[in-house]
């Protein structure tokens, strides 16, 4: 039986910034528009995002494990592939996360009256399972990056903003695209590391399609575009220039991706990219909120 620490490791906590960042950015963009902050809605949105991401991680663990994709995997612990617990237990953990996310999401929709998000929430859960689950998983055909960009970039950020203010703004959209690109960069780093094993088992990720060299360059380009995008709203939020500071923590993982030939050593890039995403979100939110507080 897997221990509690192994279940926690299987949840892959290093990937959680991918959902924390869009909630922070979406909330800040909405507060910058209305001046109102609904803290309970913020917490609900955060919990929904965390549960969906953990559910996705367990779902991928289960689906890749039963397909044999993780038999020779290099990187974070996989519960199913390592045979630490029955596959059905990992599958049930994923479903439990999805169900709890659905309940909390429904509460959030009722409180905010953001009814269109009901359908989007259902689509997010089905997409989360279909990433590597089912008979024809789209994550095995190179569409996983699109899923991350749409649901953990656009939907998470704009959905959060909508539950706070009932509106969308250009600032929220730019933040959504930016954090979505950083999320895609995290997935790209993960998939570059796994190119040999994924190719062997027929998992054709975008990294496999691009090839190792181009995939490494794509990682750096995604981070650069994400960091530069907020400059488009410096006319409204002059402090948005602060987001350029994100280039500092982005330098180390970018250089590792460009220079480190040994794929197993790219594991550190996942943690570093998560830090980049959080720094980006904090600076983005601070550029909006700090001037408001200083008035």
Secondary structure, DSSP 8 states (H G I E B T S, - for coil): ---HHHHHHHT-GGGTHHHHHHHHHHHHHHHHHHS---HHHHHHHHHHHHHHHHHHHHHHHHHHHHHTTTTT--SS--TTTTTSS-HHHHHHHHHHHHHHHHHHHHHHHHHHT-TTHHHHHHHHHHHHHHTT-SSS-GGGGT-HHHHHHIIIIIIHHHHHHHHHHS---HHHHHHHHHHHHHHHHHHHHHHHHTHHHHHHHT---HHHHH-HHHHHHHHHHHHHHHHHHGGGGTTT-GGGGGGGGHHHHHHHHHHHHHH---GGGGHHHHHHHHHHHHHHHHHHHHHHHHHHHH-
